[in-house]
Amino acid sequence: MPTYVRYQSPVPDRRGRRIGIFGLVNMLGHRGYLSADEEQFRRTTNAWYDATYTNPSNVDPTVYDENPHAAAWFKPSATDLFEPIPGYLEILAAHNVRCERYTSPEPGRVLYEDEHQVVVVPAADLEPVDVLLWLPPKREST
């Protein structure tokens, strides 16, 4: 049985979602917290991912809309897609945003699947927590 991999916040946001690694870095970027080098990495590497694998929302626009807690997990065979992950983790660490690696042979009920990933509704929360993910508000342009 394959073991799927996901990088995400260990704590939920105010809507109860555990934001994935790309969403966490994108939130920092959209709020203006990334250095020029970090922003360049984010844009370039996000573009590479967009060109390399299918966005499930492009195939099924309702996959996340109708399932707000749905989450994408890498298939273990998608080894080339793991290569840029350390760069994302470095950015998050530099901004004190926690992101952890989770593995599971059965991450939840599959809503979408392709050669690189599955999108699932989690079977259960990974562990109960008393804190929420919080990022500072967007920086004002100066």
C-alpha beads as a LAMMPS data file, in Angstrom:
LAMMPS data file: protein, C-alpha beads

142 atoms
141 bonds

1 atom types
1 bond types

-500.0 500.0 xlo xhi
-500.0 500.0 ylo yhi
-500.0 500.0 zlo zhi

Masses

1 110.0

Atoms # bond

1 1 1 0.000 0.000 0.000
2 1 1 1.463 3.414 -0.942
3 1 1 2.225 6.016 1.694
4 1 1 1.008 9.497 0.777
5 1 1 2.814 12.662 1.923
6 1 1 1.523 16.078 2.907
7 1 1 3.252 19.166 4.308
8 1 1 0.897 21.376 6.291
9 1 1 0.395 23.560 9.316
10 1 1 0.145 21.480 12.474
11 1 1 -2.650 23.778 13.664
12 1 1 -5.877 24.757 11.903
13 1 1 -6.810 28.199 10.684
14 1 1 -9.957 29.921 11.977
15 1 1 -12.067 27.865 9.550
16 1 1 -10.628 24.596 10.838
17 1 1 -8.436 23.940 7.785
18 1 1 -4.808 22.851 7.984
19 1 1 -3.135 25.004 5.347
20 1 1 -0.619 23.222 3.123
21 1 1 2.968 24.240 2.479
22 1 1 2.202 26.150 -0.724
23 1 1 -0.698 28.022 0.848
24 1 1 1.426 28.994 3.841
25 1 1 4.214 30.441 1.685
26 1 1 1.685 32.102 -0.632
27 1 1 -0.003 33.783 2.340
28 1 1 3.343 35.244 3.425
29 1 1 3.976 36.411 -0.137
30 1 1 0.534 37.978 -0.557
31 1 1 0.945 39.793 2.761
32 1 1 4.294 41.266 1.676
33 1 1 6.492 39.421 4.191
34 1 1 8.912 37.722 1.797
35 1 1 12.317 39.086 0.877
36 1 1 13.024 39.680 -2.803
37 1 1 14.871 36.341 -3.027
38 1 1 12.096 34.480 -1.211
39 1 1 9.450 36.041 -3.457
40 1 1 11.465 35.100 -6.551
41 1 1 11.719 31.506 -5.310
42 1 1 7.982 31.428 -4.565
43 1 1 6.963 32.747 -7.981
44 1 1 9.434 30.666 -9.986
45 1 1 8.824 27.440 -8.105
46 1 1 5.044 27.869 -8.032
47 1 1 5.179 28.350 -11.813
48 1 1 7.223 25.144 -12.134
49 1 1 4.651 23.232 -10.062
50 1 1 1.805 24.698 -12.131
51 1 1 3.528 23.491 -15.310
52 1 1 4.436 20.092 -13.841
53 1 1 1.255 18.857 -12.260
54 1 1 -2.467 19.338 -12.631
55 1 1 -4.330 21.705 -10.353
56 1 1 -7.286 19.612 -9.133
57 1 1 -9.492 22.730 -9.145
58 1 1 -8.966 23.032 -12.903
59 1 1 -10.339 19.511 -13.394
60 1 1 -13.107 19.784 -10.805
61 1 1 -13.799 23.368 -9.701
62 1 1 -15.968 22.121 -6.825
63 1 1 -13.387 19.792 -5.254
64 1 1 -12.405 22.346 -2.600
65 1 1 -15.503 24.578 -2.720
66 1 1 -17.820 21.747 -1.737
67 1 1 -15.247 20.188 0.602
68 1 1 -13.569 22.995 2.580
69 1 1 -11.407 20.580 4.591
70 1 1 -10.190 18.684 1.521
71 1 1 -6.422 18.431 1.225
72 1 1 -3.986 17.367 -1.491
73 1 1 -1.425 14.667 -0.689
74 1 1 1.548 13.744 -2.875
75 1 1 1.764 10.200 -4.103
76 1 1 5.079 8.559 -3.177
77 1 1 5.855 8.079 -6.872
78 1 1 5.970 11.871 -7.423
79 1 1 9.584 12.068 -6.247
80 1 1 10.556 14.960 -8.556
81 1 1 7.830 17.083 -6.951
82 1 1 9.504 16.737 -3.545
83 1 1 12.783 18.350 -4.685
84 1 1 11.743 22.033 -4.166
85 1 1 10.095 21.370 -0.784
86 1 1 13.215 22.274 1.288
87 1 1 13.131 25.793 -0.207
88 1 1 9.540 26.287 0.931
89 1 1 10.399 24.923 4.384
90 1 1 13.354 27.332 4.660
91 1 1 11.084 30.281 3.915
92 1 1 8.548 29.166 6.508
93 1 1 11.262 28.604 9.122
94 1 1 12.707 32.062 8.458
95 1 1 9.280 33.530 9.255
96 1 1 8.593 31.250 12.239
97 1 1 5.662 29.544 10.515
98 1 1 5.424 25.889 11.462
99 1 1 4.934 23.298 8.757
100 1 1 5.153 19.573 9.350
101 1 1 5.397 16.493 7.174
102 1 1 2.611 13.942 7.507
103 1 1 2.442 10.499 5.941
104 1 1 -0.440 8.080 5.681
105 1 1 -1.344 4.983 3.684
106 1 1 -4.996 6.135 3.889
107 1 1 -5.242 9.918 4.296
108 1 1 -9.020 10.009 3.796
109 1 1 -11.882 9.661 1.335
110 1 1 -10.523 10.307 -2.167
111 1 1 -12.288 13.068 -4.107
112 1 1 -9.720 13.448 -6.882
113 1 1 -6.720 11.482 -8.097
114 1 1 -4.100 11.840 -10.805
115 1 1 -0.621 10.434 -11.358
116 1 1 0.985 12.791 -8.811
117 1 1 -1.545 13.363 -6.050
118 1 1 -4.837 12.653 -4.358
119 1 1 -7.253 15.151 -2.850
120 1 1 -9.051 13.727 0.137
121 1 1 -11.493 14.622 2.833
122 1 1 -9.535 13.661 5.939
123 1 1 -10.891 10.635 7.776
124 1 1 -10.255 12.414 11.075
125 1 1 -8.278 15.331 12.399
126 1 1 -4.619 14.441 12.885
127 1 1 -4.699 15.412 16.563
128 1 1 -6.745 17.849 18.634
129 1 1 -5.220 21.258 19.237
130 1 1 -6.121 24.308 21.298
131 1 1 -4.390 26.914 19.123
132 1 1 -5.109 28.393 15.724
133 1 1 -2.820 29.374 12.859
134 1 1 -2.330 33.123 12.789
135 1 1 -0.321 35.239 10.402
136 1 1 0.177 38.990 10.756
137 1 1 -2.017 41.220 8.568
138 1 1 -0.845 42.310 5.157
139 1 1 1.942 44.873 5.251
140 1 1 1.104 48.311 3.997
141 1 1 3.083 49.486 0.966
142 1 1 5.553 52.213 1.747

Bonds

1 1 1 2
2 1 2 3
3 1 3 4
4 1 4 5
5 1 5 6
6 1 6 7
7 1 7 8
8 1 8 9
9 1 9 10
10 1 10 11
11 1 11 12
12 1 12 13
13 1 13 14
14 1 14 15
15 1 15 16
16 1 16 17
17 1 17 18
18 1 18 19
19 1 19 20
20 1 20 21
21 1 21 22
22 1 22 23
23 1 23 24
24 1 24 25
25 1 25 26
26 1 26 27
27 1 27 28
28 1 28 29
29 1 29 30
30 1 30 31
31 1 31 32
32 1 32 33
33 1 33 34
34 1 34 35
35 1 35 36
36 1 36 37
37 1 37 38
38 1 38 39
39 1 39 40
40 1 40 41
41 1 41 42
42 1 42 43
43 1 43 44
44 1 44 45
45 1 45 46
46 1 46 47
47 1 47 48
48 1 48 49
49 1 49 50
50 1 50 51
51 1 51 52
52 1 52 53
53 1 53 54
54 1 54 55
55 1 55 56
56 1 56 57
57 1 57 58
58 1 58 59
59 1 59 60
60 1 60 61
61 1 61 62
62 1 62 63
63 1 63 64
64 1 64 65
65 1 65 66
66 1 66 67
67 1 67 68
68 1 68 69
69 1 69 70
70 1 70 71
71 1 71 72
72 1 72 73
73 1 73 74
74 1 74 75
75 1 75 76
76 1 76 77
77 1 77 78
78 1 78 79
79 1 79 80
80 1 80 81
81 1 81 82
82 1 82 83
83 1 83 84
84 1 84 85
85 1 85 86
86 1 86 87
87 1 87 88
88 1 88 89
89 1 89 90
90 1 90 91
91 1 91 92
92 1 92 93
93 1 93 94
94 1 94 95
95 1 95 96
96 1 96 97
97 1 97 98
98 1 98 99
99 1 99 100
100 1 100 101
101 1 101 102
102 1 102 103
103 1 103 104
104 1 104 105
105 1 105 106
106 1 106 107
107 1 107 108
108 1 108 109
109 1 109 110
110 1 110 111
111 1 111 112
112 1 112 113
113 1 113 114
114 1 114 115
115 1 115 116
116 1 116 117
117 1 117 118
118 1 118 119
119 1 119 120
120 1 120 121
121 1 121 122
122 1 122 123
123 1 123 124
124 1 124 125
125 1 125 126
126 1 126 127
127 1 127 128
128 1 128 129
129 1 129 130
130 1 130 131
131 1 131 132
132 1 132 133
133 1 133 134
134 1 134 135
135 1 135 136
136 1 136 137
137 1 137 138
138 1 138 139
139 1 139 140
140 1 140 141
141 1 141 142
